[in-house]
Amino acid sequence: MRKHIVLATKFGYSYAADGARTGLDSRPENIRKVAEACLRRLRTDTIDLFYQHRVDPEVPIEDVAGAVGDLVRQGKVRFFGLSEASAATLRRAHAVHPVAALQTEYSLWTREPKDEVFATLEELGTGFVAYSPLGRGFLTGAVDTSTVFHPTDFRAGNPRFVGENREKNVHAVGVLGRIAEGRGITVAQLALAWVLAQEKWIVPIPGTRKLERLKENLAALDVRLTPDEAAEIAKVVADTGVAGPRYGAAVMAQIDR
């Protein structure tokens, strides 16, 4: 099936012997090391899309773009991507080697990239990969005030999933659920259709572990929202509000702005 998929992976962290992350590392030598390791583990000759996981303030983005460009010329990588990068960083990287895609969190309740970043993507011809388009499962309607997360679940400590924030966000999703029900679709399909309606160059990547959910997500491709409908849905979320930042302070501090 290799020729039928776009295989993407990332670089940009250092790890301890036990696999724990120890910090950012986008030095060219580490990029090359990670690429070779990925090719070996994935049992493939080429990585289709190689992302920098987070912008490393200790390594000029021009050096990063140059290192990935070398891998492209060697045939080990096809396309260069960034994740959670600002418009300014995107421009600097693109000047050295074309940036094919920017992956950043984007959904009905996380719309930070909308303005300057989207204008830059349009100008440069760079695609946008929206991760967590379902708000880490919250926008599926499956989370309520009684949901208990395993201690190892990232969401157990995520600001939007705890305490009063969760209660407020459950209410907001309930409002979306009523809109979805009126259209005969699920709230997850409504959320994905909204992302798809924003720009033709956006690709949402909802995660799932179940085939039935995969089918549900794919059915969102058949949901068509007019610009007015998409704007009205966005207004509903703005009016009900989203409680809490998308990450805790330590992770937010790593995001390039």
C-alpha positions, 0 to 999 in steps of 0.5 A, a space after each residue: 500500500 506504500 504508493 497509495 499513502 502520504 507517509 509523514 513523520 517528524 524530527 526535532 526532539 532529543 531523547 534519553 535512553 528510556 525514550 523520554 524527551 529531553 528537549 528540542 534538537 533540530 541541529 542538522 546532524 540530528 535531522 540526518 540521524 532521525 531521517 535515517 532512523 525513520 527510514 529504517 523503522 518505517 521500512 521505506 526508501 523515502 519519507 514523503 513529508 518530513 516535519 520539524 516538530 517544533 521550532 528550535 530557537 537554538 538552531 536558525 530555521 535556515 539551517 533546518 531548511 538547508 538540512 532537509 533540502 539536502 535530504 530531498 536532493 538525496 531522495 530520502 525525503 520528498 517534501 519539507 514541513 513545519 509544525 506550529 511555526 509563525 508566519 515569519 519563520 515560515 517565510 525564512 524557511 521557505 526562502 531556503 527550501 520550499 515548505 510544502 505544509 504547515 501542521 498546526 492545531 486548528 479547529 472550531 475552538 482553536 483558530 489562532 493561525 487564521 490571520 497572518 499565517 493563513 495569508 502567508 500560506 496562500 502567498 507561498 502556496 504552502 498547504 495547511 495540515 490541521 491537527 486535532 480538528 476534533 479538539 482531542 475528542 471533545 468536539 465529537 460530543 463523547 466527553 461530558 462532565 463525568 468522563 474519567 481519563 486514565 492518568 496517562 491520557 494527555 487530556 487528564 491534565 489539559 486545561 480544556 478538559 478539567 474543572 470548570 473549563 470542562 463544564 463550560 466546554 461541554 455546554 458549548 459542544 452541546 450547542 454544536 450538537 443541536 446544530 448537527 442534529 438538525 442537519 442529520 449529521 454528527 457533531 464530529 462531522 460538523 466540526 470536520 466539515 467546518 474545517 474543510 470549508 475554510 480553505 481549499 488547501 486545508 487537510 484535517 487529520 483527525 485521529 481514531 482507533 476505531 474503523 467506525 469512527 474512521 468511516 464517520 470522519 470520512 463522511 464529513 467530506 460529503 457535508 457541504 457548508 456555505 460560507 454563511 453557514 460556516 460563519 454562523 457555526 463559528 459565531 455560535 462557538 464564539 458566543 458560547 466561548 471556549 474555556 481554557 488554553 489548548 495546552 498548559 503553560 510549559 508547552 505553550 512556551 515552546 510554540 513559535 509566535 
